[in-house]
Every structure is written in structure tokens, then in C-alpha cells.
Amino acid sequence: KQEVTQIPAALSVPEGENLVLNCSFTDSAIYNLQWFRQDPGKGLTSLLLIQSSQREQTSGRLNASLDKSSGRSTLYIAASQPGDSATYLCAVKTSYDKVIFGPGTSLSVIP
Amino acid sequence: GAVVSQHPSRVICKSGTSVKIECRSLDFQATTMFWYRQFPKQSLMLMATSNEGSKATYEQGVEKDKFLINHASLTLSTLTVTSAHPEDSSFYICSARELGTSGARGQETQYFGPGTRLLVL
């Protein structure tokens, strides 16, 4: 059974700092891995999608890596801003229709 | 990018009433839609997979008679919470997989709706 974990559960950093969020999954047989952002009381915003054949994806200040063999993904945020404060969820697609979400990391960027 | 909408965005109802939530793919056709539930401070849990023109597939532990799903067209799926109770209060999010997306099987993207917050008093 696929399980997805995220470390840390919560993170508070000063503005401008670079940071890394971690996601681990137990079964390496995945189709893709996706990172989402969720603001309080809101829906999901897709940040980056990494297919199983890819190693990383970049969008602006965000960079996500994927190491299928070790069951890990990281989301790197450069030069953090207060507007980056949100909960970040990783999700793995384990079959044609099944997407398993991690519990999320709550990020707070202090001005 | 593809857009998925949900209506209503927020609903408050009395215990015992039924609530219908709509999920629409606005600019693409979706043969398959998914319904997720998120309790406070928890992650999203898949409730059911909704296939156009056929019965939904429910995840273990989800009562199909309580959470009625109808996927009547390629752009609309509805979730009806029947006889809602306070413990059904949650954030419900749908997603849709675009029909005929290119790429290898399993690599199609799911597009998520903005969610519906249900509060049952």
C-alpha cells in the first residue's frame, strides 16, 4: 500500500531564505508526482508535475526533484517571500486513477 | 490550462438535509472525475471515482448510499451528501481527467476544482 509522508509538518522561515520541503513515498511504482499549494480554506493550486521518467521540474523560484528509486521528492523554494506562506502538498499517482496525497507541510514566511 | 469549477463554494445546512455539489470541467471533456474529502488539518482522501455514464467506484469505507455520485455528462459530475450530519462537515474537492490527452497511459494530468466547504449544523 502506497504511503506518502512529508517532512517537516510545519516550517517557519524569515523572508529571503531558501528552503526545502521533503516528500517520501513507499512504493516507487508511480506514474508521476505533483506538488500543490493550498491556501487556508482554499482549493489546490498545482505548482509542478514530474513524470516518472523525469528527474526535476522548474518554475520560477520553485524546483522539484524526483528520485523514484529512493522514493523521495524535494521542493526547493528560492528567496522565500511572505506570499509563499501556505500548505504544500505532494501527491503521487500510483495507478491510472489513484492519486495519494501527503499530509502537507505548513509554511510560514516571516517578513 | 484546463479549468474545473465547483458549485457552491460554501454551504451551510441543517442536520438531516441533503446537499448537492457540482463539479464542472469548463473547457475540456472529462470521462473521469474524482471526489476527495479533506478534514481540518488533514490531507485529501479519495472518496470515489466517477465515470461518465456508469456507476461510481467508491473507496473502502465510503458509504455509497450516503454519498451519491452522478456523472451524467462529459463535463459534469455531482456529489450529493444525503441526510448530512455534523461529522460530514468537510472540504470536498473534485478533479477531472481530460478525455483523450496525449501522452502515455497514466500520465494524464488531473485538474482540481477550488473545493466546496460544507458545514452541517
Contacts between the chains, C-beta under 8 A, distances in Angstrom:
chain1	res1	chain2	res2	distance
A	31	B	106	3.9
A	31	B	107	5.8
A	32	B	106	7.8
A	32	B	107	6.1
A	36	B	112	7.6
A	41	B	91	7.9
A	41	B	117	6.7
A	42	B	114	6.8
A	42	B	115	6.9
A	43	B	6	7.8
A	43	B	93	6.0
A	43	B	112	6.2
A	43	B	113	6.2
A	43	B	114	3.6
A	43	B	115	3.9
A	44	B	44	8.0
A	44	B	93	6.7
A	44	B	112	4.4
A	44	B	115	7.6
A	46	B	109	7.9
A	46	B	111	7.9
A	46	B	112	7.1
A	49	B	109	6.3
A	51	B	107	5.6
A	52	B	107	7.8
A	89	B	43	6.4
A	89	B	44	7.3
A	91	B	44	7.8
A	93	B	106	6.8
A	93	B	110	7.8
A	95	B	106	7.1
A	96	B	105	6.5
A	96	B	106	5.1
A	97	B	32	6.5
A	97	B	34	7.2
A	97	B	49	5.4
A	97	B	97	7.7
A	98	B	46	7.0
A	99	B	34	7.4
A	99	B	46	6.8
A	99	B	95	7.7
A	99	B	110	6.3
A	100	B	46	7.8
A	101	B	36	7.9
A	101	B	43	4.4
A	101	B	44	4.5
A	101	B	45	7.6
A	102	B	43	6.1
A	103	B	42	7.0
A	103	B	43	4.6
A	104	B	43	5.7
